[in-house]
């Protein structure tokens, strides 16, 4: 969790994932050259609500995530991931990768592949 600044009480704690989302939409908004007011207008949401989302004070509904993405002319996925850079080849929000095929079921010393479609098991 991260302390919130910007005129909000210092004892207010924002969950780290929400803070990362807030930072990401702010970065995308600024890169697009938009003010909070303009982005909120394009997304058809209240400007003060949007400012609080950008400060990490609200969990955002899926409908508003899509509205913000549309206002930024990007995909909702881009609101949650960073563009890889040479210094950071993976997104900071990307979970660690698991080795091997994620569609395998491990039972003790046995490995059984799961069918690709439920009807394939018949």
Secondary structure, DSSP 8 states (H G I E B T S, - for coil): -EE--TTS-TT-EE-HHHHHHHHHHHHHHHHTT--HHHHHHHHTS-HHHHHHHHTT-S---HHHHHHHHHHTTS-GGGGT-----SS-SS-TTS----SS-TTEEEETTEEEE--SSGGGG-
